[in-house]
């Protein structure tokens, strides 16, 4: 799992049936300080996350399919949690 | 999934039998502001996307699972046609 920030959403009409009924969120991966890193991705929402939320993103097929409850679903990226806070040890 | 723009079709007669009847699209990856990045790739179409459409595509094993017959060697599939992208605080682009 990685941390990400929701920066938008994507609206689609024509889509694979497995995507029906789920919000599609644009996720910007962030580091532990909340700073953006890398390219954005589009993930299926399972936790009613919204724009501006920091979230837990899973980008791995088997985990995504397990959350969806369908072992043959063509889904990889899912938003699996809304992050309240991140505590980082000062070291 | 990633966003992309369909910039072409690929026609192939001699191909793996599992690709019979499947449209092959040339997809240019784009970011959330529709800006192009990276190199185009070829993806199998499962949603009847066409030239100029902005789409969502998936790579890897999930691409194969998206097709009707899941036992195929596809490594990218177009999974949805984007109507519009809302980016940052609901601002539409």
N, CA and C atoms of all chains as a GROMACS GRO file, in nm:
protein
  552
    1UNK      N    1   0.085  -0.120   0.000
    1UNK     CA    2   0.000   0.000   0.000
    1UNK      C    3   0.087   0.124   0.000
    2UNK      N    4   0.038   0.229  -0.060
    2UNK     CA    5   0.112   0.355  -0.057
    2UNK      C    6   0.015   0.468  -0.020
    3UNK      N    7   0.076   0.582   0.015
    3UNK     CA    8  -0.005   0.700   0.045
    3UNK      C    9  -0.031   0.776  -0.084
    4UNK      N   10  -0.150   0.835  -0.093
    4UNK     CA   11  -0.181   0.916  -0.209
    4UNK      C   12  -0.277   1.027  -0.172
    5UNK      N   13  -0.289   1.124  -0.258
    5UNK     CA   14  -0.385   1.232  -0.235
    5UNK      C   15  -0.481   1.237  -0.353
    6UNK      N   16  -0.609   1.250  -0.322
    6UNK     CA   17  -0.709   1.256  -0.429
    6UNK      C   18  -0.705   1.396  -0.491
    7UNK      N   19  -0.679   1.401  -0.619
    7UNK     CA   20  -0.672   1.530  -0.686
    7UNK      C   21  -0.782   1.548  -0.790
    8UNK      N   22  -0.866   1.448  -0.804
    8UNK     CA   23  -0.974   1.464  -0.902
    8UNK      C   24  -1.051   1.336  -0.921
    9UNK      N   25  -1.149   1.342  -1.010
    9UNK     CA   26  -1.216   1.218  -1.046
    9UNK      C   27  -1.248   1.216  -1.195
   10UNK      N   28  -1.276   1.096  -1.242
   10UNK     CA   29  -1.298   1.075  -1.385
   10UNK      C   30  -1.440   1.025  -1.403
   11UNK      N   31  -1.512   1.087  -1.496
   11UNK     CA   32  -1.649   1.046  -1.524
   11UNK      C   33  -1.652   0.969  -1.656
   12UNK      N   34  -1.710   0.848  -1.650
   12UNK     CA   35  -1.718   0.765  -1.770
   12UNK      C   36  -1.859   0.708  -1.784
   13UNK      N   37  -1.901   0.688  -1.908
   13UNK     CA   38  -2.030   0.624  -1.932
   13UNK      C   39  -2.007   0.485  -1.991
   14UNK      N   40  -1.934   0.483  -2.102
   14UNK     CA   41  -1.900   0.354  -2.165
   14UNK      C   42  -1.782   0.295  -2.089
   15UNK      N   43  -1.805   0.184  -2.020
   15UNK     CA   44  -1.695   0.125  -1.944
   15UNK      C   45  -1.715  -0.024  -1.925
   16UNK      N   46  -1.610  -0.090  -1.885
   16UNK     CA   47  -1.617  -0.233  -1.852
   16UNK      C   48  -1.713  -0.249  -1.735
   17UNK      N   49  -1.794  -0.355  -1.738
   17UNK     CA   50  -1.900  -0.372  -1.638
   17UNK      C   51  -1.848  -0.372  -1.495
   18UNK      N   52  -1.725  -0.415  -1.476
   18UNK     CA   53  -1.670  -0.424  -1.340
   18UNK      C   54  -1.652  -0.285  -1.277
   19UNK      N   55  -1.645  -0.181  -1.361
   19UNK     CA   56  -1.625  -0.046  -1.309
   19UNK      C   57  -1.758   0.022  -1.272
   20UNK      N   58  -1.869  -0.040  -1.310
   20UNK     CA   59  -1.999   0.021  -1.286
   20UNK      C   60  -2.027   0.034  -1.136
   21UNK      N   61  -2.073   0.152  -1.097
   21UNK     CA   62  -2.112   0.174  -0.958
   21UNK      C   63  -2.000   0.214  -0.865
   22UNK      N   64  -1.879   0.227  -0.919
   22UNK     CA   65  -1.768   0.271  -0.834
   22UNK      C   66  -1.716   0.405  -0.885
   23UNK      N   67  -1.683   0.493  -0.790
   23UNK     CA   68  -1.624   0.620  -0.827
   23UNK      C   69  -1.480   0.596  -0.873
   24UNK      N   70  -1.440   0.668  -0.977
   24UNK     CA   71  -1.302   0.657  -1.026
   24UNK      C   72  -1.226   0.782  -0.984
   25UNK      N   73  -1.127   0.764  -0.899
   25UNK     CA   74  -1.054   0.877  -0.842
   25UNK      C   75  -0.915   0.891  -0.904
   26UNK      N   76  -0.875   1.017  -0.926
   26UNK     CA   77  -0.737   1.042  -0.970
   26UNK      C   78  -0.653   1.058  -0.844
   27UNK      N   79  -0.553   0.972  -0.828
   27UNK     CA   80  -0.470   0.970  -0.709
   27UNK      C   81  -0.328   1.015  -0.743
   28UNK      N   82  -0.281   1.114  -0.670
   28UNK     CA   83  -0.141   1.156  -0.681
   28UNK      C   84  -0.062   1.089  -0.570
   29UNK      N   85   0.028   0.998  -0.602
   29UNK     CA   86   0.110   0.938  -0.495
   29UNK      C   87   0.188   1.046  -0.421
   30UNK      N   88   0.195   1.034  -0.287
   30UNK     CA   89   0.269   1.133  -0.206
   30UNK      C   90   0.365   1.060  -0.113
   31UNK      N   91   0.467   1.134  -0.064
   31UNK     CA   92   0.559   1.075   0.032
   31UNK      C   93   0.506   1.098   0.174
   32UNK      N   94   0.587   1.064   0.276
   32UNK     CA   95   0.535   1.070   0.413
   32UNK      C   96   0.507   1.212   0.460
   33UNK      N   97   0.566   1.310   0.392
   33UNK     CA   98   0.538   1.451   0.425
   33UNK      C   99   0.420   1.506   0.342
   34UNK      N  100   0.366   1.425   0.256
   34UNK     CA  101   0.254   1.470   0.175
   34UNK      C  102   0.296   1.537   0.046
   35UNK      N  103   0.424   1.524   0.013
   35UNK     CA  104   0.473   1.586  -0.109
   35UNK      C  105   0.451   1.494  -0.228
   36UNK      N  106   0.402   1.551  -0.339
   36UNK     CA  107   0.371   1.470  -0.458
   36UNK      C  108   0.495   1.402  -0.513
   37UNK      N  109   0.478   1.279  -0.557
   37UNK     CA  110   0.588   1.207  -0.623
   37UNK      C  111   0.530   1.120  -0.735
   38UNK      N  112   0.594   1.123  -0.848
   38UNK     CA  113   0.554   1.036  -0.959
   38UNK      C  114   0.425   1.078  -1.027
   39UNK      N  115   0.382   0.993  -1.119
   39UNK     CA  116   0.263   1.019  -1.201
   39UNK      C  117   0.136   0.982  -1.126
   40UNK      N  118   0.028   1.049  -1.164
   40UNK     CA  119  -0.102   1.015  -1.105
   40UNK      C  120  -0.152   0.882  -1.164
   41UNK      N  121  -0.248   0.823  -1.092
   41UNK     CA  122  -0.312   0.703  -1.142
   41UNK      C  123  -0.461   0.713  -1.113
   42UNK      N  124  -0.537   0.627  -1.177
   42UNK     CA  125  -0.681   0.626  -1.154
   42UNK      C  126  -0.716   0.499  -1.078
   43UNK      N  127  -0.786   0.515  -0.964
   43UNK     CA  128  -0.817   0.400  -0.878
   43UNK      C  129  -0.966   0.395  -0.847
   44UNK      N  130  -1.017   0.274  -0.824
   44UNK     CA  131  -1.156   0.254  -0.784
   44UNK      C  132  -1.173   0.290  -0.637
   45UNK      N  133  -1.281   0.360  -0.606
   45UNK     CA  134  -1.304   0.404  -0.469
   45UNK      C  135  -1.390   0.302  -0.393
   46UNK      N  136  -1.344   0.264  -0.273
   46UNK     CA  137  -1.423   0.174  -0.188
   46UNK      C  138  -1.453   0.235  -0.053
   47UNK      N  139  -1.411   0.359  -0.030
   47UNK     CA  140  -1.424   0.417   0.104
   47UNK      C  141  -1.486   0.557   0.102
   48UNK      N  142  -1.553   0.591  -0.007
   48UNK     CA  143  -1.616   0.723  -0.020
   48UNK      C  144  -1.517   0.836   0.003
   49UNK      N  145  -1.400   0.825  -0.057
   49UNK     CA  146  -1.301   0.932  -0.048
   49UNK      C  147  -1.338   1.043  -0.145
   50UNK      N  148  -1.286   1.163  -0.116
   50UNK     CA  149  -1.317   1.277  -0.202
   50UNK      C  150  -1.192   1.358  -0.230
   51UNK      N  151  -1.208   1.460  -0.315
   51UNK     CA  152  -1.095   1.543  -0.354
   51UNK      C  153  -1.032   1.608  -0.231
   52UNK      N  154  -0.899   1.602  -0.221
   52UNK     CA  155  -0.827   1.660  -0.108
   52UNK      C  156  -0.792   1.559   0.000
   53UNK      N  157  -0.860   1.445   0.002
   53UNK     CA  158  -0.833   1.342   0.103
   53UNK      C  159  -0.698   1.275   0.078
   54UNK      N  160  -0.629   1.245   0.189
   54UNK     CA  161  -0.512   1.157   0.180
   54UNK      C  162  -0.562   1.015   0.201
   55UNK      N  163  -0.518   0.924   0.116
   55UNK     CA  164  -0.575   0.789   0.118
   55UNK      C  165  -0.467   0.681   0.113
   56UNK      N  166  -0.511   0.560   0.144
   56UNK     CA  167  -0.429   0.441   0.124
   56UNK      C  168  -0.463   0.384  -0.013
   57UNK      N  169  -0.365   0.367  -0.097
   57UNK     CA  170  -0.389   0.313  -0.231
   57UNK      C  171  -0.322   0.178  -0.243
   58UNK      N  172  -0.394   0.081  -0.296
   58UNK     CA  173  -0.335  -0.049  -0.326
   58UNK      C  174  -0.320  -0.055  -0.477
   59UNK      N  175  -0.198  -0.084  -0.522
   59UNK     CA  176  -0.177  -0.098  -0.666
   59UNK      C  177  -0.123  -0.236  -0.693
   60UNK      N  178  -0.208  -0.332  -0.674
   60UNK     CA  179  -0.169  -0.472  -0.693
   60UNK      C  180  -0.295  -0.551  -0.720
   61UNK      N  181  -0.294  -0.625  -0.826
   61UNK     CA  182  -0.415  -0.689  -0.876
   61UNK      C  183  -0.488  -0.778  -0.777
   62UNK      N  184  -0.416  -0.873  -0.714
   62UNK     CA  185  -0.483  -0.969  -0.627
   62UNK      C  186  -0.551  -0.901  -0.509
   63UNK      N  187  -0.485  -0.798  -0.452
   63UNK     CA  188  -0.546  -0.726  -0.341
   63UNK      C  189  -0.670  -0.652  -0.388
   64UNK      N  190  -0.660  -0.590  -0.504
   64UNK     CA  191  -0.775  -0.518  -0.560
   64UNK      C  192  -0.892  -0.611  -0.582
   65UNK      N  193  -0.863  -0.729  -0.638
   65UNK     CA  194  -0.971  -0.824  -0.665
   65UNK      C  195  -1.031  -0.877  -0.536
   66UNK      N  196  -0.950  -0.892  -0.433
   66UNK     CA  197  -1.001  -0.941  -0.305
   66UNK      C  198  -1.099  -0.840  -0.245
   67UNK      N  199  -1.063  -0.712  -0.252
   67UNK     CA  200  -1.153  -0.608  -0.200
   67UNK      C  201  -1.283  -0.605  -0.279
   68UNK      N  202  -1.270  -0.626  -0.409
   68UNK     CA  203  -1.388  -0.626  -0.495
   68UNK      C  204  -1.470  -0.754  -0.477
   69UNK      N  205  -1.407  -0.859  -0.425
   69UNK     CA  206  -1.476  -0.986  -0.404
   69UNK      C  207  -1.501  -1.062  -0.532
   70UNK      N  208  -1.416  -1.041  -0.632
   70UNK     CA  209  -1.430  -1.109  -0.760
   70UNK      C  210  -1.290  -1.147  -0.809
   71UNK      N  211  -1.261  -1.276  -0.808
   71UNK     CA  212  -1.124  -1.321  -0.835
   71UNK      C  213  -1.085  -1.304  -0.981
   72UNK      N  214  -1.181  -1.272  -1.068
   72UNK     CA  215  -1.148  -1.255  -1.209
   72UNK      C  216  -1.166  -1.111  -1.257
   73UNK      N  217  -1.185  -1.018  -1.166
   73UNK     CA  218  -1.209  -0.879  -1.206
   73UNK      C  219  -1.080  -0.814  -1.257
   74UNK      N  220  -1.089  -0.741  -1.368
   74UNK     CA  221  -0.971  -0.676  -1.422
   74UNK      C  222  -0.940  -0.544  -1.351
   75UNK      N  223  -0.915  -0.551  -1.222
   75UNK     CA  224  -0.895  -0.431  -1.142
   75UNK      C  225  -0.761  -0.441  -1.069
   76UNK      N  226  -0.685  -0.334  -1.072
   76UNK     CA  227  -0.559  -0.335  -0.998
   76UNK      C  228  -0.554  -0.227  -0.890
   77UNK      N  229  -0.585  -0.104  -0.928
   77UNK     CA  230  -0.568   0.006  -0.833
   77UNK      C  231  -0.698   0.035  -0.759
   78UNK      N  232  -0.693   0.027  -0.626
   78UNK     CA  233  -0.811   0.061  -0.547
   78UNK      C  234  -0.772   0.152  -0.431
   79UNK      N  235  -0.866   0.238  -0.391
   79UNK     CA  236  -0.849   0.320  -0.272
   79UNK      C  237  -0.912   0.243  -0.158
   80UNK      N  238  -0.830   0.204  -0.058
   80UNK     CA  239  -0.876   0.112   0.045
   80UNK      C  240  -0.893   0.178   0.181
   81UNK      N  241  -0.858   0.305   0.194
   81UNK     CA  242  -0.875   0.371   0.324
   81UNK      C  243  -0.851   0.520   0.314
   82UNK      N  244  -0.917   0.595   0.403
   82UNK     CA  245  -0.891   0.739   0.413
   82UNK      C  246  -0.796   0.759   0.531
   83UNK      N  247  -0.686   0.829   0.509
   83UNK     CA  248  -0.585   0.848   0.613
   83UNK      C  249  -0.621   0.969   0.699
   84UNK      N  250  -0.629   0.945   0.831
   84UNK     CA  251  -0.655   1.056   0.922
   84UNK      C  252  -0.526   1.132   0.949
   85UNK      N  253  -0.420   1.058   0.984
   85UNK     CA  254  -0.292   1.125   1.009
   85UNK      C  255  -0.178   1.027   0.987
   86UNK      N  256  -0.061   1.081   0.960
   86UNK     CA  257   0.059   0.999   0.946
   86UNK      C  258   0.158   1.048   1.051
   87UNK      N  259   0.202   0.956   1.137
   87UNK     CA  260   0.303   0.993   1.237
   87UNK      C  261   0.438   0.944   1.188
   88UNK      N  262   0.534   1.034   1.180
   88UNK     CA  263   0.667   0.995   1.137
   88UNK      C  264   0.765   1.017   1.252
   89UNK      N  265   0.841   0.913   1.284
   89UNK     CA  266   0.939   0.925   1.390
   89UNK      C  267   1.047   1.025   1.352
   90UNK      N  268   1.082   1.113   1.448
   90UNK     CA  269   1.183   1.215   1.419
   90UNK      C  270   1.322   1.157   1.402
   91UNK      N  271   1.347   1.039   1.457
   91UNK     CA  272   1.474   0.971   1.438
   91UNK      C  273   1.579   1.022   1.531
   92UNK      N  274  -0.522   0.203  -1.304
   92UNK     CA  275  -0.554   0.246  -1.440
   92UNK      C  276  -0.487   0.378  -1.472
   93UNK      N  277  -0.468   0.402  -1.598
   93UNK     CA  278  -0.408   0.528  -1.641
   93UNK      C  279  -0.497   0.590  -1.748
   94UNK      N  280  -0.478   0.719  -1.769
   94UNK     CA  281  -0.555   0.789  -1.871
   94UNK      C  282  -0.475   0.796  -2.000
   95UNK      N  283  -0.546   0.797  -2.111
   95UNK     CA  284  -0.476   0.805  -2.239
   95UNK      C  285  -0.568   0.858  -2.347
   96UNK      N  286  -0.510   0.885  -2.463
   96UNK     CA  287  -0.588   0.931  -2.577
   96UNK      C  288  -0.566   0.833  -2.692
   97UNK      N  289  -0.677   0.794  -2.757
   97UNK     CA  290  -0.665   0.704  -2.870
   97UNK      C  291  -0.617   0.784  -2.990
   98UNK      N  292  -0.499   0.751  -3.041
   98UNK     CA  293  -0.444   0.828  -3.152
   98UNK      C  294  -0.434   0.745  -3.279
   99UNK      N  295  -0.479   0.620  -3.274
   99UNK     CA  296  -0.475   0.541  -3.397
   99UNK      C  297  -0.524   0.399  -3.377
  100UNK      N  298  -0.536   0.330  -3.490
  100UNK     CA  299  -0.574   0.189  -3.493
  100UNK      C  300  -0.457   0.108  -3.543
  101UNK      N  301  -0.447  -0.014  -3.500
  101UNK     CA  302  -0.346  -0.103  -3.556
  101UNK      C  303  -0.420  -0.218  -3.623
  102UNK      N  304  -0.390  -0.240  -3.751
  102UNK     CA  305  -0.453  -0.351  -3.822
  102UNK      C  306  -0.351  -0.463  -3.834
  103UNK      N  307  -0.393  -0.582  -3.796
  103UNK     CA  308  -0.302  -0.696  -3.799
  103UNK      C  309  -0.379  -0.820  -3.846
  104UNK      N  310  -0.329  -0.884  -3.950
  104UNK     CA  311  -0.398  -1.003  -4.002
  104UNK      C  312  -0.341  -1.129  -3.939
  105UNK      N  313  -0.210  -1.138  -3.937
  105UNK     CA  314  -0.144  -1.253  -3.876
  105UNK      C  315  -0.125  -1.223  -3.729
  106UNK      N  316  -0.205  -1.283  -3.645
  106UNK     CA  317  -0.191  -1.255  -3.503
  106UNK      C  318  -0.232  -1.376  -3.421
  107UNK      N  319  -0.204  -1.372  -3.294
  107UNK     CA  320  -0.243  -1.480  -3.204
  107UNK      C  321  -0.395  -1.500  -3.212
  108UNK      N  322  -0.438  -1.626  -3.213
  108UNK     CA  323  -0.578  -1.658  -3.232
  108UNK      C  324  -0.668  -1.591  -3.128
  109UNK      N  325  -0.617  -1.568  -3.009
  109UNK     CA  326  -0.700  -1.508  -2.905
  109UNK      C  327  -0.728  -1.360  -2.931
  110UNK      N  328  -0.655  -1.301  -3.026
  110UNK     CA  329  -0.679  -1.160  -3.061
  110UNK      C  330  -0.776  -1.145  -3.177
  111UNK      N  331  -0.829  -1.258  -3.230
  111UNK     CA  332  -0.923  -1.251  -3.341
  111UNK      C  333  -1.045  -1.168  -3.302
  112UNK      N  334  -1.082  -1.074  -3.389
  112UNK     CA  335  -1.203  -0.994  -3.366
  112UNK      C  336  -1.187  -0.885  -3.264
  113UNK      N  337  -1.066  -0.864  -3.218
  113UNK     CA  338  -1.046  -0.760  -3.117
  113UNK      C  339  -0.973  -0.642  -3.179
  114UNK      N  340  -1.030  -0.520  -3.154
  114UNK     CA  341  -0.970  -0.400  -3.210
  114UNK      C  342  -0.846  -0.364  -3.130
  115UNK      N  343  -0.740  -0.330  -3.202
  115UNK     CA  344  -0.616  -0.288  -3.136
  115UNK      C  345  -0.601  -0.138  -3.153
  116UNK      N  346  -0.589  -0.066  -3.043
  116UNK     CA  347  -0.583   0.080  -3.046
  116UNK      C  348  -0.445   0.129  -3.006
  117UNK      N  349  -0.402   0.236  -3.073
  117UNK     CA  350  -0.277   0.302  -3.036
  117UNK      C  351  -0.314   0.410  -2.934
  118UNK      N  352  -0.261   0.398  -2.813
  118UNK     CA  353  -0.301   0.487  -2.703
  118UNK      C  354  -0.182   0.568  -2.654
  119UNK      N  355  -0.199   0.699  -2.652
  119UNK     CA  356  -0.096   0.789  -2.598
  119UNK      C  357  -0.131   0.822  -2.453
  120UNK      N  358  -0.047   0.786  -2.356
  120UNK     CA  359  -0.077   0.822  -2.216
  120UNK      C  360  -0.088   0.974  -2.199
  121UNK      N  361  -0.186   1.019  -2.120
  121UNK     CA  362  -0.200   1.161  -2.088
  121UNK      C  363  -0.216   1.174  -1.936
  122UNK      N  364  -0.186   1.293  -1.884
  122UNK     CA  365  -0.206   1.315  -1.741
  122UNK      C  366  -0.343   1.378  -1.715
  123UNK      N  367  -0.368   1.422  -1.591
  123UNK     CA  368  -0.500   1.472  -1.554
  123UNK      C  369  -0.535   1.604  -1.620
  124UNK      N  370  -0.437   1.668  -1.686
  124UNK     CA  371  -0.466   1.792  -1.760
  124UNK      C  372  -0.464   1.765  -1.911
  125UNK      N  373  -0.479   1.640  -1.947
  125UNK     CA  374  -0.480   1.595  -2.087
  125UNK      C  375  -0.345   1.615  -2.156
  126UNK      N  376  -0.240   1.640  -2.079
  126UNK     CA  377  -0.108   1.658  -2.138
  126UNK      C  378  -0.044   1.521  -2.165
  127UNK      N  379   0.012   1.508  -2.284
  127UNK     CA  380   0.071   1.379  -2.322
  127UNK      C  381   0.204   1.356  -2.252
  128UNK      N  382   0.232   1.232  -2.218
  128UNK     CA  383   0.363   1.197  -2.163
  128UNK      C  384   0.399   1.056  -2.209
  129UNK      N  385   0.528   1.029  -2.216
  129UNK     CA  386   0.575   0.895  -2.248
  129UNK      C  387   0.544   0.851  -2.390
  130UNK      N  388   0.560   0.724  -2.414
  130UNK     CA  389   0.544   0.669  -2.548
  130UNK      C  390   0.407   0.604  -2.564
  131UNK      N  391   0.351   0.609  -2.686
  131UNK     CA  392   0.223   0.542  -2.710
  131UNK      C  393   0.238   0.390  -2.696
  132UNK      N  394   0.127   0.324  -2.666
  132UNK     CA  395   0.128   0.178  -2.656
  132UNK      C  396   0.006   0.125  -2.729
  133UNK      N  397   0.005  -0.006  -2.749
  133UNK     CA  398  -0.108  -0.068  -2.818
  133UNK      C  399  -0.191  -0.146  -2.717
  134UNK      N  400  -0.321  -0.116  -2.718
  134UNK     CA  401  -0.410  -0.179  -2.620
  134UNK      C  402  -0.529  -0.242  -2.690
  135UNK      N  403  -0.579  -0.352  -2.634
  135UNK     CA  404  -0.699  -0.416  -2.686
  135UNK      C  405  -0.821  -0.336  -2.640
  136UNK      N  406  -0.921  -0.326  -2.728
  136UNK     CA  407  -1.038  -0.245  -2.698
  136UNK      C  408  -1.152  -0.333  -2.648
  137UNK      N  409  -1.210  -0.299  -2.532
  137UNK     CA  410  -1.328  -0.374  -2.486
  137UNK      C  411  -1.450  -0.283  -2.472
  138UNK      N  412  -1.439  -0.156  -2.509
  138UNK     CA  413  -1.552  -0.064  -2.490
  138UNK      C  414  -1.586   0.014  -2.618
  139UNK      N  415  -1.541  -0.032  -2.732
  139UNK     CA  416  -1.570   0.035  -2.860
  139UNK      C  417  -1.523   0.180  -2.860
  140UNK      N  418  -1.403   0.204  -2.815
  140UNK     CA  419  -1.345   0.338  -2.820
  140UNK      C  420  -1.301   0.368  -2.963
  141UNK      N  421  -1.290   0.496  -2.995
  141UNK     CA  422  -1.251   0.536  -3.130
  141UNK      C  423  -1.147   0.645  -3.127
  142UNK      N  424  -1.103   0.679  -3.245
  142UNK     CA  425  -0.998   0.780  -3.262
  142UNK      C  426  -1.035   0.910  -3.189
  143UNK      N  427  -0.942   0.965  -3.114
  143UNK     CA  428  -0.964   1.093  -3.048
  143UNK      C  429  -1.026   1.080  -2.909
  144UNK      N  430  -1.078   0.963  -2.875
  144UNK     CA  431  -1.138   0.944  -2.742
  144UNK      C  432  -1.031   0.946  -2.633
  145UNK      N  433  -1.066   1.008  -2.520
  145UNK     CA  434  -0.983   0.993  -2.401
  145UNK      C  435  -1.036   0.870  -2.327
  146UNK      N  436  -0.944   0.786  -2.282
  146UNK     CA  437  -0.984   0.656  -2.228
  146UNK      C  438  -0.908   0.623  -2.098
  147UNK      N  439  -0.959   0.523  -2.028
  147UNK     CA  440  -0.885   0.463  -1.916
  147UNK      C  441  -0.833   0.329  -1.964
  148UNK      N  442  -0.705   0.303  -1.941
  148UNK     CA  443  -0.653   0.172  -1.978
  148UNK      C  444  -0.579   0.109  -1.862
  149UNK      N  445  -0.575  -0.023  -1.866
  149UNK     CA  446  -0.507  -0.100  -1.761
  149UNK      C  447  -0.400  -0.186  -1.826
  150UNK      N  448  -0.290  -0.201  -1.758
  150UNK     CA  449  -0.184  -0.285  -1.812
  150UNK      C  450  -0.168  -0.412  -1.732
  151UNK      N  451  -0.077  -0.498  -1.775
  151UNK     CA  452  -0.046  -0.619  -1.700
  151UNK      C  453  -0.153  -0.726  -1.711
  152UNK      N  454  -0.158  -0.813  -1.612
  152UNK     CA  455  -0.249  -0.927  -1.616
  152UNK      C  456  -0.396  -0.883  -1.616
  153UNK      N  457  -0.422  -0.770  -1.554
  153UNK     CA  458  -0.560  -0.720  -1.548
  153UNK      C  459  -0.615  -0.694  -1.688
  154UNK      N  460  -0.526  -0.658  -1.781
  154UNK     CA  461  -0.569  -0.633  -1.918
  154UNK      C  462  -0.629  -0.760  -1.978
  155UNK      N  463  -0.564  -0.874  -1.953
  155UNK     CA  464  -0.614  -1.001  -2.006
  155UNK      C  465  -0.748  -1.035  -1.942
  156UNK      N  466  -0.763  -1.008  -1.812
  156UNK     CA  467  -0.888  -1.039  -1.742
  156UNK      C  468  -1.004  -0.955  -1.793
  157UNK      N  469  -0.973  -0.840  -1.855
  157UNK     CA  470  -1.079  -0.751  -1.902
  157UNK      C  471  -1.150  -0.808  -2.024
  158UNK      N  472  -1.086  -0.898  -2.094
  158UNK     CA  473  -1.144  -0.950  -2.217
  158UNK      C  474  -1.240  -1.064  -2.188
  159UNK      N  475  -1.329  -1.089  -2.285
  159UNK     CA  476  -1.431  -1.191  -2.268
  159UNK      C  477  -1.370  -1.327  -2.235
  160UNK      N  478  -1.270  -1.366  -2.315
  160UNK     CA  479  -1.196  -1.488  -2.286
  160UNK      C  480  -1.069  -1.445  -2.213
  161UNK      N  481  -1.060  -1.475  -2.085
  161UNK     CA  482  -0.951  -1.420  -2.003
  161UNK      C  483  -0.816  -1.482  -2.035
  162UNK      N  484  -0.817  -1.599  -2.105
  162UNK     CA  485  -0.690  -1.666  -2.130
  162UNK      C  486  -0.630  -1.612  -2.259
  163UNK      N  487  -0.564  -1.497  -2.251
  163UNK     CA  488  -0.505  -1.436  -2.369
  163UNK      C  489  -0.380  -1.359  -2.327
  164UNK      N  490  -0.292  -1.332  -2.423
  164UNK     CA  491  -0.164  -1.270  -2.388
  164UNK      C  492  -0.165  -1.118  -2.392
  165UNK      N  493  -0.280  -1.055  -2.376
  165UNK     CA  494  -0.286  -0.908  -2.384
  165UNK      C  495  -0.214  -0.844  -2.264
  166UNK      N  496  -0.142  -0.734  -2.288
  166UNK     CA  497  -0.074  -0.665  -2.178
  166UNK      C  498  -0.126  -0.523  -2.158
  167UNK      N  499  -0.230  -0.484  -2.233
  167UNK     CA  500  -0.294  -0.354  -2.211
  167UNK      C  501  -0.435  -0.359  -2.269
  168UNK      N  502  -0.530  -0.302  -2.197
  168UNK     CA  503  -0.668  -0.301  -2.245
  168UNK      C  504  -0.734  -0.167  -2.212
  169UNK      N  505  -0.811  -0.117  -2.309
  169UNK     CA  506  -0.889   0.005  -2.287
  169UNK      C  507  -1.016  -0.035  -2.215
  170UNK      N  508  -1.038   0.022  -2.093
  170UNK     CA  509  -1.147  -0.024  -2.007
  170UNK      C  510  -1.264   0.072  -1.997
  171UNK      N  511  -1.245   0.198  -2.037
  171UNK     CA  512  -1.355   0.295  -2.026
  171UNK      C  513  -1.325   0.414  -2.115
  172UNK      N  514  -1.433   0.480  -2.159
  172UNK     CA  515  -1.418   0.604  -2.234
  172UNK      C  516  -1.447   0.720  -2.139
  173UNK      N  517  -1.354   0.814  -2.131
  173UNK     CA  518  -1.368   0.925  -2.036
  173UNK      C  519  -1.464   1.030  -2.093
  174UNK      N  520  -1.568   1.064  -2.014
  174UNK     CA  521  -1.657   1.174  -2.054
  174UNK      C  522  -1.590   1.307  -2.019
  175UNK      N  523  -1.550   1.321  -1.893
  175UNK     CA  524  -1.468   1.436  -1.856
  175UNK      C  525  -1.390   1.408  -1.728
  176UNK      N  526  -1.286   1.490  -1.710
  176UNK     CA  527  -1.200   1.477  -1.593
  176UNK      C  528  -1.222   1.598  -1.504
  177UNK      N  529  -1.253   1.573  -1.377
  177UNK     CA  530  -1.259   1.683  -1.281
  177UNK      C  531  -1.128   1.680  -1.204
  178UNK      N  532  -1.057   1.791  -1.209
  178UNK     CA  533  -0.924   1.791  -1.150
  178UNK      C  534  -0.912   1.898  -1.043
  179UNK      N  535  -0.870   1.861  -0.926
  179UNK     CA  536  -0.843   1.948  -0.812
  179UNK      C  537  -0.959   2.039  -0.774
  180UNK      N  538  -1.016   2.016  -0.660
  180UNK     CA  539  -1.123   2.098  -0.604
  180UNK      C  540  -1.240   2.115  -0.701
  181UNK      N  541  -1.266   2.012  -0.780
  181UNK     CA  542  -1.383   2.015  -0.866
  181UNK      C  543  -1.370   2.104  -0.988
  182UNK      N  544  -1.251   2.159  -1.007
  182UNK     CA  545  -1.230   2.246  -1.123
  182UNK      C  546  -1.232   2.161  -1.250
  183UNK      N  547  -1.316   2.196  -1.346
  183UNK     CA  548  -1.326   2.115  -1.468
  183UNK      C  549  -1.232   2.166  -1.576
  184UNK      N  550  -1.171   2.070  -1.647
  184UNK     CA  551  -1.081   2.110  -1.755
  184UNK      C  552  -1.128   2.049  -1.886
   0.00000   0.00000   0.00000
